Amino acid sequence: MIIPTYDDVLAAHERIAPHVHRTPVLTSSYLNALTGAELFFKCENFQKAGAFKARGASNAVFGLDDAQAANGVATHSSGNHGLSLAYAAGRRGIPVTVVMPRTAPEPKKDAVRGYGGQVVECEPSTSSREEVFARVVAESGAEFIHPYNDARVIAGQATCSRELLEQAEGLDAVIAPIGGGGMVSGTCLTLSNVAPGVEIYAAEPKNADDACRSFKAGHIIADDAPQTVADGLKVPLKELTWHFVSNHVTDIFTATEQEIIDAMRLIWQRMKIVMEPSSAVPLATILKNKDVFAGKRIGVIITGGNVDLGKLPWL
């Protein structure tokens, strides 16, 4: 297991600069009053490809030497990593194949194809995803870029919180959604090196709470096919992300499906920004645990904005 260092984050920051946005940090006096905290929303929904995963994907793709890149890249993804990898591979001019659950949002599949990628569908379970993917890689010889259990990807995701620290000074804590743990691991990597006094929280759907249960048990517990509106948070932790979560996360909070939908709608209404259900889980857990966050300056990472506008969860 290769564990990325902060030097890798600095290298990633330079490598991906031409390919990603430095996304804005927005605030809302209404949400501050509602939560009793000062919230600083890092808006990765405005990122290239519509999600933070463009950072990790770009770092991985542009870090390959020509021999590694010759057969292209491949991954399995419920959406955002896949379309971000397609974006990065398209910019480098190499082929990309993405194994996606047949239930993944159609806009995410369309985005992969739009960036020039090939979509291969699988059943909506971790076991099916990995089985189909193994076949794809065996046939193509493509370089595997794991959605989160990859040092290159985590170093890229870590650039998000590096920017956030520059944009919002004096933070007491940062909270991000957790599925496989790539963004949270990147956050841990940056903060543990640059701002070790800042607490790190993760937010997860109650219907897919394997990271929370893993955190409490002290070892990885993996669910195969959880059902939640937060489609980006259905995958389990792996050994590399578990390393960061188990060593640096203060706590993991969960939110019900209705709490996630309510928080998503609140951000749409009050902040006038498009974000996906997975991105609403941190606010949902802040509203549910006001005593933990009240009176503090909190960085909140909005991870993506790739939502199916024809299937908004409150319709």
GIVENHU-V140591 format. One record per residue. N is the residue number from 1. RES is the residue in one small letter. PHI is phi as a letter, one per 30 degrees, with the letter a starting at -180 (none if undefined). OMEGA is omega in whole degrees, 0 to 359 (999 if undefined). NEAR is the number of other ideal C-beta (glycine too) atoms within 10 Angstrom. Layout:
N_RES_PHI_OMEGA_NEAR ; N_RES_PHI_OMEGA_NEAR
//
This chain:
1_m_none_178_8 ; 2_i_c_180_10 ; 3_i_c_181_12 ; 4_p_d_179_24 ; 5_t_c_179_13 ; 6_y_d_173_15 ; 7_d_d_177_10 ; 8_d_d_178_21 ; 9_v_d_179_23 ; 10_l_d_177_15 ; 11_a_d_179_16 ; 12_a_d_180_28 ; 13_h_e_179_18 ; 14_e_d_186_10 ; 15_r_d_187_21 ; 16_i_c_185_24 ; 17_a_e_180_11 ; 18_p_d_190_9 ; 19_h_c_182_19 ; 20_v_b_175_26 ; 21_h_d_162_13 ; 22_r_d_190_12 ; 23_t_d_183_22 ; 24_p_d_171_13 ; 25_v_c_181_17 ; 26_l_c_177_18 ; 27_t_b_178_14 ; 28_s_b_179_19 ; 29_s_d_178_10 ; 30_y_d_181_12 ; 31_l_d_174_22 ; 32_n_d_180_14 ; 33_a_d_182_9 ; 34_l_d_184_16 ; 35_t_c_185_20 ; 36_g_i_180_13 ; 37_a_b_171_21 ; 38_e_c_185_19 ; 39_l_c_179_24 ; 40_f_b_187_21 ; 41_f_d_176_27 ; 42_k_d_195_25 ; 43_c_c_176_22 ; 44_e_d_170_31 ; 45_n_d_176_22 ; 46_f_c_182_19 ; 47_q_d_170_25 ; 48_k_e_182_21 ; 49_a_i_173_29 ; 50_g_i_182_26 ; 51_a_a_179_31 ; 52_f_e_186_33 ; 53_k_d_174_33 ; 54_a_d_180_27 ; 55_r_d_182_34 ; 56_g_d_180_32 ; 57_a_d_180_37 ; 58_s_d_179_30 ; 59_n_d_180_32 ; 60_a_d_184_29 ; 61_v_d_184_30 ; 62_f_d_174_19 ; 63_g_c_179_18 ; 64_l_d_171_18 ; 65_d_d_187_7 ; 66_d_d_180_7 ; 67_a_d_179_8 ; 68_q_d_184_14 ; 69_a_d_189_19 ; 70_a_e_181_13 ; 71_n_c_179_14 ; 72_g_i_181_21 ; 73_v_b_179_26 ; 74_a_b_177_26 ; 75_t_a_168_29 ; 76_h_c_189_27 ; 77_s_a_173_29 ; 78_s_d_175_23 ; 79_g_l_192_28 ; 80_n_d_178_30 ; 81_h_d_180_31 ; 82_g_d_182_31 ; 83_l_d_176_33 ; 84_s_d_177_37 ; 85_l_d_177_31 ; 86_a_d_177_29 ; 87_y_d_183_28 ; 88_a_d_180_30 ; 89_a_d_178_31 ; 90_g_d_179_17 ; 91_r_d_178_16 ; 92_r_d_178_15 ; 93_g_i_178_9 ; 94_i_b_182_20 ; 95_p_d_179_18 ; 96_v_b_176_28 ; 97_t_b_181_24 ; 98_v_b_173_31 ; 99_v_d_185_24 ; 100_m_b_174_26 ; 101_p_e_180_23 ; 102_r_d_180_11 ; 103_t_d_180_14 ; 104_a_d_181_24 ; 105_p_e_182_21 ; 106_e_e_178_11 ; 107_p_e_180_18 ; 108_k_d_176_28 ; 109_k_d_180_20 ; 110_d_d_180_12 ; 111_a_d_177_23 ; 112_v_e_180_25 ; 113_r_d_180_13 ; 114_g_d_177_14 ; 115_y_d_177_20 ; 116_g_j_182_15 ; 117_g_d_175_25 ; 118_q_c_178_16 ; 119_v_c_172_21 ; 120_v_c_186_14 ; 121_e_d_177_15 ; 122_c_b_175_22 ; 123_e_d_184_14 ; 124_p_d_175_19 ; 125_s_b_180_15 ; 126_t_d_183_20 ; 127_s_d_179_11 ; 128_s_d_180_18 ; 129_r_e_184_23 ; 130_e_d_179_12 ; 131_e_d_179_14 ; 132_v_d_182_17 ; 133_f_d_180_21 ; 134_a_e_179_13 ; 135_r_d_181_12 ; 136_v_d_182_19 ; 137_v_d_179_17 ; 138_a_d_182_9 ; 139_e_d_188_10 ; 140_s_c_186_15 ; 141_g_i_182_10 ; 142_a_d_176_22 ; 143_e_d_181_21 ; 144_f_d_173_14 ; 145_i_c_183_26 ; 146_h_d_181_22 ; 147_p_e_183_27 ; 148_y_a_183_25 ; 149_n_d_188_20 ; 150_d_b_184_24 ; 151_a_e_181_19 ; 152_r_d_181_22 ; 153_v_d_181_33 ; 154_i_d_178_34 ; 155_a_d_177_30 ; 156_g_d_180_35 ; 157_q_d_182_32 ; 158_a_d_179_31 ; 159_t_d_179_27 ; 160_c_d_180_26 ; 161_s_d_174_28 ; 162_r_d_176_22 ; 163_e_d_183_20 ; 164_l_e_180_25 ; 165_l_d_178_17 ; 166_e_d_186_11 ; 167_q_d_181_15 ; 168_a_b_185_20 ; 169_e_d_173_8 ; 170_g_i_179_9 ; 171_l_d_174_21 ; 172_d_c_183_15 ; 173_a_a_172_21 ; 174_v_b_178_29 ; 175_i_b_181_29 ; 176_a_b_175_31 ; 177_p_d_177_32 ; 178_i_b_170_35 ; 179_g_b_173_30 ; 180_g_d_173_26 ; 181_g_j_181_31 ; 182_g_d_179_31 ; 183_m_d_180_31 ; 184_v_d_178_33 ; 185_s_d_177_34 ; 186_g_d_177_31 ; 187_t_d_177_31 ; 188_c_d_182_26 ; 189_l_d_180_26 ; 190_t_d_188_25 ; 191_l_d_181_24 ; 192_s_d_180_15 ; 193_n_c_189_15 ; 194_v_c_184_15 ; 195_a_b_187_16 ; 196_p_d_178_8 ; 197_g_d_181_8 ; 198_v_d_181_22 ; 199_e_d_181_18 ; 200_i_b_177_24 ; 201_y_c_175_24 ; 202_a_b_183_29 ; 203_a_b_190_33 ; 204_e_b_174_27 ; 205_p_d_177_30 ; 206_k_e_181_18 ; 207_n_d_179_18 ; 208_a_b_191_24 ; 209_d_c_183_22 ; 210_d_d_178_22 ; 211_a_d_178_32 ; 212_c_d_179_20 ; 213_r_d_176_16 ; 214_s_d_181_20 ; 215_f_e_181_22 ; 216_k_d_183_11 ; 217_a_d_181_10 ; 218_g_i_175_7 ; 219_h_a_184_10 ; 220_i_d_170_18 ; 221_i_c_185_15 ; 222_a_c_171_13 ; 223_d_c_185_17 ; 224_d_d_186_13 ; 225_a_b_179_15 ; 226_p_d_180_20 ; 227_q_c_179_13 ; 228_t_a_176_22 ; 229_v_d_179_20 ; 230_a_d_191_27 ; 231_d_d_180_25 ; 232_g_d_187_29 ; 233_l_c_184_28 ; 234_k_c_187_26 ; 235_v_c_183_26 ; 236_p_d_172_21 ; 237_l_d_172_27 ; 238_k_b_190_20 ; 239_e_e_183_9 ; 240_l_d_179_23 ; 241_t_d_176_29 ; 242_w_d_177_20 ; 243_h_e_182_17 ; 244_f_d_182_24 ; 245_v_d_185_22 ; 246_s_d_183_15 ; 247_n_c_191_9 ; 248_h_b_183_17 ; 249_v_d_180_21 ; 250_t_d_180_12 ; 251_d_a_175_17 ; 252_i_b_180_21 ; 253_f_c_180_22 ; 254_t_b_178_23 ; 255_a_b_178_29 ; 256_t_d_179_14 ; 257_e_e_181_17 ; 258_q_d_178_12 ; 259_e_d_178_19 ; 260_i_d_180_29 ; 261_i_d_180_19 ; 262_d_d_180_17 ; 263_a_d_178_25 ; 264_m_d_181_25 ; 265_r_d_180_14 ; 266_l_d_180_18 ; 267_i_d_176_22 ; 268_w_e_185_16 ; 269_q_d_189_9 ; 270_r_d_184_13 ; 271_m_c_177_17 ; 272_k_h_178_9 ; 273_i_b_178_17 ; 274_v_d_174_16 ; 275_m_b_186_26 ; 276_e_c_184_28 ; 277_p_e_181_24 ; 278_s_e_183_31 ; 279_s_d_183_34 ; 280_a_d_185_28 ; 281_v_d_177_33 ; 282_p_e_179_29 ; 283_l_d_179_28 ; 284_a_e_181_28 ; 285_t_d_175_27 ; 286_i_d_179_27 ; 287_l_d_183_17 ; 288_k_d_184_15 ; 289_n_b_186_18 ; 290_k_e_182_13 ; 291_d_d_180_7 ; 292_v_d_190_18 ; 293_f_c_185_24 ; 294_a_e_177_12 ; 295_g_i_183_10 ; 296_k_c_175_15 ; 297_r_c_190_17 ; 298_i_b_171_25 ; 299_g_d_182_27 ; 300_v_c_183_30 ; 301_i_c_173_27 ; 302_i_d_196_29 ; 303_t_d_182_32 ; 304_g_a_182_31 ; 305_g_b_183_18 ; 306_n_d_184_25 ; 307_v_c_176_23 ; 308_d_d_185_14 ; 309_l_d_177_8 ; 310_g_d_182_9 ; 311_k_b_178_11 ; 312_l_d_191_13 ; 313_p_d_178_18 ; 314_w_c_179_9 ; 315_l_d_999_6
//
